[in-house]
């Protein structure tokens, strides 16, 4: 509703100015046909493509008039403007504005910008002027999101082992998952709310950093948290990534295995008694055969006599 009243006021100003000029036998006007951008949401490392068309007419000898494209922030601060186009006639023009050159103070939130097709007209004789936006477009500027991938990482480690792995950072929304190059990465290891290790890295041409972690120097028994942080970045949101690793005492692990081996006691007893039974049966057969042989020999001796 407020915009409607503003538009009505501007329209009245234009009508009054037009009537005053036509009464003096002069005619001036500006007709805007279009103002558009290639999209409404931009990443802050992109360019804003602007297109506008208009028709301008005025008395060059006694009047000053021009069209201009302007970009404002939400606090109505002027960030960028095009040249002043004062030619008479119909025109269609394009502009490409690099967002990096707008000098936006970019916290971890998005920016909204207003693009305006501005008309200025001044009559030298009457000192009457018109200085208004004929059309306004609002666009949003955002930062990119970062993804993190670990290569060669293990979530369990025995005390005394080393862990060598890579952390890769990339933008999954770009084609081919574009790597984040020359980006500062903060890395810390935390256990029981205490920082065990802390170091800053810079990503290489593949968006990677290399880490060599010693279980003896950098870790504690139990759960350890690996935290990566992207900070102080112009084009990416501040982000944190956490991964967990459990360090295990190998003696406790081997003890557990021994206990597991000793669980089936009854099987051990069965095996023991089986061996005893076989040995008993073996000796019984031997004794039986010896006795039988002795009886046979005795019967043979008795028969001779």
C-alpha positions in Angstrom: 0.0 0.0 0.0 2.9 2.4 0.8 4.5 1.7 -2.6 1.2 2.5 -4.2 1.0 5.9 -2.6 4.6 6.6 -3.6 3.9 5.7 -7.2 0.8 8.0 -7.2 2.9 10.9 -5.9 5.5 10.4 -8.5 2.9 10.1 -11.2 1.4 13.4 -10.0 4.8 15.1 -10.1 5.4 13.9 -13.6 1.9 15.0 -14.8 2.4 18.5 -13.2 5.8 18.8 -14.7 4.6 17.6 -18.1 1.7 20.1 -18.0 4.0 23.0 -17.2 6.4 22.1 -20.0 3.7 21.5 -22.6 2.1 24.9 -21.7 5.4 26.5 -22.7 5.2 24.7 -26.1 7.7 22.0 -25.1 7.4 18.2 -24.7 9.6 15.9 -22.8 9.0 12.3 -21.6 10.7 9.0 -20.7 9.1 5.7 -21.3 10.7 2.6 -19.7 9.9 -0.7 -21.4 11.8 -3.2 -19.3 14.3 -3.8 -16.5 15.4 -7.3 -15.8 18.3 -9.5 -14.6 19.3 -13.0 -15.7 18.2 -14.4 -12.3 17.2 -13.2 -8.8 19.6 -15.1 -6.6 23.4 -14.9 -7.1 26.5 -16.3 -5.4 28.9 -13.5 -4.4 31.5 -14.6 -6.9 29.2 -14.2 -9.9 28.2 -11.3 -12.1 24.8 -9.6 -12.3 23.6 -9.5 -15.9 21.3 -6.5 -16.3 19.1 -5.5 -19.3 17.0 -2.4 -19.7 15.2 -0.6 -22.5 13.6 2.9 -22.6 12.7 5.8 -24.8 13.8 9.4 -23.9 12.8 12.7 -25.4 13.5 16.3 -24.3 14.8 19.7 -25.5 18.6 19.4 -25.5 19.1 23.2 -25.6 17.0 24.0 -22.5 16.8 20.8 -20.6 19.0 18.1 -19.1 17.8 14.6 -19.0 19.3 11.1 -18.7 18.7 7.5 -17.8 21.0 5.6 -15.4 21.1 2.1 -13.7 21.9 2.2 -10.0 22.4 -0.5 -7.4 21.6 0.2 -3.7 21.8 -1.9 -0.6 18.8 -2.2 1.8 20.0 0.9 3.6 19.8 2.9 0.4 23.5 3.3 0.1 24.6 3.6 -3.5 26.9 0.7 -4.5 27.2 1.0 -8.2 25.9 3.1 -11.1 26.2 3.0 -14.8 27.0 5.9 -17.1 24.4 8.6 -17.8 22.5 7.9 -21.0 21.2 11.2 -22.4 20.6 10.3 -26.0 17.2 10.9 -27.5 15.3 8.0 -28.9 14.8 4.3 -28.1 17.5 2.2 -26.5 18.2 -1.3 -25.3 21.4 -1.8 -23.2 23.1 -4.5 -21.2 25.5 -4.3 -18.2 27.6 -6.9 -16.4 28.3 -6.1 -12.8 30.9 -8.1 -10.9 29.6 -8.6 -7.4 33.1 -8.7 -6.0 33.5 -5.1 -7.0 30.5 -4.0 -4.9 32.6 -4.1 -1.7 29.9 -5.8 0.3 30.6 -6.3 4.0 29.5 -10.0 4.0 28.7 -11.6 7.3 27.3 -15.2 7.5 23.9 -14.0 6.0 22.6 -13.1 2.6 22.4 -9.6 1.1 19.4 -8.0 -0.7 20.2 -5.4 -3.3 17.9 -3.1 -5.2 18.5 -2.4 -8.9 16.9 0.8 -10.1 16.2 2.3 -13.6 16.7 6.0 -12.7 15.4 9.0 -14.6 16.7 12.5 -14.1 15.2 15.6 -15.9 16.0 19.3 -15.2 14.6 22.4 -16.9 17.1 25.2 -17.0 14.5 27.9 -17.4 12.0 27.0 -14.7 14.4 25.1 -12.5 11.9 22.3 -12.3 13.4 18.8 -11.9 12.4 15.1 -11.8 14.7 12.6 -10.1 12.9 9.2 -9.6 13.4 5.5 -10.2 11.1 4.3 -12.9 11.4 0.6 -11.9 13.1 -1.4 -9.1 14.2 -5.0 -9.0 15.3 -6.8 -5.8 17.9 -9.5 -6.0 19.6 -11.7 -3.3 23.3 -12.3 -2.9 24.4 -15.4 -1.0 27.7 -17.2 -0.2 28.4 -20.8 -1.3 28.1 -23.9 0.9 31.1 -26.2 1.5 31.2 -30.0 1.8 33.9 -32.1 3.4 35.1 -35.6 2.5 37.6 -37.7 4.4 39.9 -40.1 2.5 41.6 -42.9 4.3 40.0 -42.0 7.7 39.2 -44.8 10.2 36.8 -44.4 13.1 38.7 -46.9 15.3 42.4 -46.8 16.1 44.6 -48.9 18.4 47.0 -47.3 20.8 50.4 -47.1 19.2 49.1 -46.8 15.6 49.3 -43.7 13.3 46.5 -42.4 11.2 47.3 -40.8 7.8 44.4 -39.4 5.8 43.2 -36.5 3.6 40.4 -34.0 4.1 38.9 -32.7 0.9 36.7 -29.5 0.7 34.5 -28.8 -2.3 31.4 -27.1 -3.5 28.9 -29.8 -4.4 26.6 -27.4 -6.3 29.2 -26.5 -8.9 29.9 -28.7 -11.9 32.4 -31.5 -11.2 32.2 -30.7 -7.5 34.7 -27.8 -7.8 37.5 -27.9 -5.3 38.0 -25.1 -2.8 41.6 -24.0 -3.4 43.9 -21.9 -1.2 41.3 -21.9 1.6 42.3 -21.6 5.3 41.2 -24.6 7.3 41.3 -24.8 11.1 41.7 -28.2 12.6 41.4 -29.3 16.3 41.2 -32.6 18.1 39.0 -32.6 21.2 38.6 -35.3 24.0 36.5 -34.8 27.1 36.1 -31.0 26.2 39.9 -30.6 26.1 41.8 -29.6 23.0 44.5 -32.1 22.4 45.8 -30.8 19.1 45.3 -27.6 17.0 46.7 -26.5 13.7 45.8 -24.4 10.6 46.1 -25.7 7.1 45.7 -24.4 3.5 44.0 -26.5 0.8 46.0 -27.4 -2.2 45.0 -27.5 -5.9 42.7 -30.5 -5.2 41.0 -28.8 -2.3 42.8 -31.2 0.1 44.8 -31.0 3.3 47.0 -33.9 4.6 47.0 -35.1 8.2 49.3 -37.5 10.1 47.9 -38.2 13.5 49.8 -40.1 16.2 47.7 -42.1 18.6 50.4 -41.6 21.3 50.9 -37.9 20.9 47.6 -36.5 19.6 44.9 -38.7 21.0 43.5 -40.1 24.2 41.8 -43.4 25.0 38.1 -43.5 24.2 36.3 -41.0 21.9 38.2 -38.3 20.1 36.5 -35.6 18.0 38.1 -34.3 14.8 36.7 -30.8 14.0 37.4 -28.9 10.7 36.5 -25.2 10.5 36.3 -22.9 7.5 36.6 -19.3 8.6 37.5 -15.8 7.3 36.3 -16.6 3.8 34.9 -14.1 1.3 32.9 -16.5 -0.9 31.9 -19.3 1.5 29.8 -19.5 4.6 31.7 -20.2 7.8 31.3 -24.0 8.3 32.3 -26.7 10.8 32.6 -30.5 10.2 33.0 -33.1 12.9 34.1 -36.7 12.8 34.5 -39.1 15.7 37.3 -41.7 16.3 37.5 -44.2 19.1 41.0 -45.2 20.3 41.3 -48.7 21.8 43.9 -50.3 24.0 45.2 -53.4 22.2 45.8 -55.3 25.5 42.2 -54.9 26.4 41.3 -56.1 22.9 43.5 -59.2 23.1 42.2 -59.9 26.6 38.7 -59.8 25.2 39.7 -62.3 22.6 41.2 -64.7 25.2 38.1 -64.5 27.2 36.1 -65.3 24.1 38.3 -68.3 23.5 37.8 -69.6 27.1 34.0 -69.4 27.0 33.2 -73.0 25.9 34.6 -74.8 29.0 32.4 -77.8 28.5 33.9 -78.4 25.1 37.3 -78.5 26.7 36.1 -81.1 29.2 34.5 -83.2 26.5 37.7 -83.2 24.5 39.7 -84.1 27.6 37.5 -87.1 28.5 37.3 -88.2 24.9 41.1 -88.5 24.8 41.0 -90.4 28.1 38.3 -92.7 26.8 40.3 -93.5 23.6 43.5 -94.1 25.6 41.5 -96.4 28.0 40.0 -98.3 25.1 43.4 -98.7 23.5 45.0 -100.0 26.6 42.1 -102.3 27.2 42.4 -103.9 23.8 46.2 -104.3 24.3 45.6 -106.0 27.7 42.9 -108.2 26.3 45.1 -109.4 23.4 48.0 -110.1 25.7 45.8 -112.1 28.1 44.3 -114.1 25.1 47.8 -114.8 23.8 49.0 -116.0 27.2 45.9 -118.3 27.5 46.6 -119.8 24.1 50.2 -120.5 24.9 49.2 -122.1 28.2 46.7 -124.4 26.5 49.3 -125.5 24.0 51.7 -126.4 26.7 49.1 -128.4 28.6 48.2 -130.4 25.5 51.8 -131.5 24.9 52.1 -133.0 28.2 
